[in-house]
Amino acid sequence: MQTLAILLLFSAFLLTRVNRLTSAVHILLVQSAMVAAVCAIEGTGSMHMLVAAILTVVIKAGLIPYALLRVVRQLRHEREVNPIIGPNASSVAAAAIIVMIYAIVDRTLPSVVSWDAVAASLALVFIGLMLIITRRQAILQIVGLITMENGLYLLGLSTTHGLPLIIELGIFFDVLVAVSVLVILTYRLKKSFQSTDTSILKKLKG
């Protein structure tokens, strides 16, 4: 479990360094697969957790990356060139977030069984939020959103050992619908403005 937590943090850290959209989607795919592995390990012997792990693989490591990669192929190698915060500053901020969260969790939740999972999940949430705020490319903002959701899902998994299956199905459906809408909007943004840089939407102000 500790190894998976470290790998999840490393995947989130890598997302702060990449500017190629294809690379970001591939990292997200691996990250989601690792979340599914955590789900399978934590729920050994539980059919409910096995179903959740399979859904994570199918939706987050399958359908969502596939949809994002299809859009990226139509963008003709477009990449993040003008982030609000550069890669170096983003990496430093991500490292600071990880250190701060581990320090807080160590002080406030010293007896939690899944200590590493709780700290890693909170770090994923905040790093995903940072990606949404500091990146201008719509695809990278979607990657940040899914990273946040992976963190929240992992947090629920590590503290409650899994939500009821009907709730998890609802969450997966909501995420799939949200990403589908965002992918369509990203495609329309590219068709209308020949770019997926969301900062150009400021031109629509009256």
N, C-alpha and C positions, 0 to 999 in steps of 0.2 A: 504493500500500500504506500509506503514511504517513497519507493522508487517511482511509482505512478504519479504521486503528488509532485515530485521534483520534475518529472517529464512534462506534466501539465503546465507547471510554472515556466519551464523552458520554452514551451510552445507559445505561451502568451508573450514572453519576452521577445521571441523571434518576430512576432507580429508587429512589434514596435520598430523593428529594423527594416522590414521589407517595404519596397515601393512597387514591386511588380504584382499586379493583381492576381495572376495565376499562382504565384508562390504563396500569397496570402490564403487563397482558397484551399490549396493543398495542405498548408499547415492547419487550417481549420478542420479539414477532413481527418487528419491524424489526431488532432485534439479531441474531436468528437468520438473517434474510435477508442481513445483512452478512457473517456468518460464512460463509454459502454463497458469497457473492461472493468472499471471500478464497480459499476453496477452489478456485473456478473460475479465479481469476487465477493462483494459485500452481501449479495443475496444467494450465496451458495446453498442449494437445496430448496430454494423458494421459487415456485413457478411464476409467481407475480413479478419477482425481480428479474427472472429470465426473460419474461415477455417485455419488460421495460428495457432491458439491455438490447434485445432484438430490435425493438422500435427505435432505439437511439441509433443503432447501426443503419437501419433502413432509411430513416428520415434525416438525421443529422450528418451521418457519414456517407449517405447515398444520394437521396433525392435533392437535398439542399445544395451540396457541392456540385452535383451534376447541373442543376439549373444555373448556378452562378458561373460555372465554367462555360456553359453555352453562351451566356451573355458576354463573358470576357473575350471569347473567340471573336465575337462580332465587333469588339472595341478596337481590334487591330493593334494590339500591344500597347494600349493606353496604360499609363502608370501614374502613381502619385508623385508629382513633381513640386508641389507647393503646399506642403502641410502647414497647419497653423503652428505646430511645434515640430522641429526637425527630428530626425531619427536619433541623434545623440542625446538630445534633451529628453526625448520620449523614453529612451532606454534608462537614463538616469532616474527619471520619474518612476518608471516601472520597478526598478531595483529598490527605490526608496519606499514604494508602496508595499513591496514584499517584506522588507525588513520591518516596517512599521506594523504591518498586520501580524506577523509572527510574534513580535514583541507584545502586542496587545492581547493576542490569543493566549500566549504563554502566561500572562499576568492574570487574565480574567477567567480562562477556562483550562486550568492546569490538569483537571481530572477527566477531561473529555476523552473517550476511548479513541475516536477518530480525529485526534488532534491535528495531524498533518492534513487530513482531508478538509477540515474546517478552515484552516489557514489558507490552503491552496484555493479553495472555492471562493473565499472572500477576495483573495488577490485577483482571481479571474474576473470577478464582478467589477472591481475598480479599474483594472487594466482595460477591460472591454469598454467601460464607460469612457475612459480616456481616449480610446481609439475613435469612438463615436464623436467626441467633442473636437479632437485635434486633426482628424482626417477630412479632406474635402471630397475625395472620390466616393461615390455612392456605394460601390462594391465593398470598399474597406469599412465603411460605416455599417454595412450589413454584417460583415465579418465581426466587427466589434459587438454588434447586437447579439449574435449567436454565441460569442465568447462570454458575454454577460449571462446569457441564459444557461450556458453550460455551467458557469459558476454557481448560479442559483439552484440549478438542478442537483449539482454535487453537494451543495450545502444542505438541501433538504434530505438528500440520501444519507449524508454522514451524521445528521442530527436526529432523524426520525426513522432511519433504516427503511426508507421508501414510503411514499404517499400511497393512498388507496389507488388501485389501478384505474378506476374511472376518472380520477382527477388527473393522473398522469396522461391518460389518453386525451383529455381535454386540453392539457398544456401542449402536447405534441401537435394536436390539430391547430391550436391557435398560432404556434410558431410557424407551422407549415403554411398556413394562410397568410400570415404577416409577411413571411419571406417571399411568397409568390407575388403578393401585391407589390412589394418593394422591387422585385426583379422586373416586373412589368413597367413600373414607373422609371426604373433605371434605363430600360430599353427605350422608352418614350423620350427620356431626357437626352439620350444619345441621338435619337432620330431628329429631335427638334433643335438641339444646340451643338451637335457634333462633338459632344464631350459629356462625361459623367461627373464633372466637377460641380458639386452642389452649390458652390459659391456664385455661380453664374445665375442662380435663381434670384439673386438680389436685383437683377435687371428687371424682374417682373413687378417691382414695387411701383405703385402709381404715384 
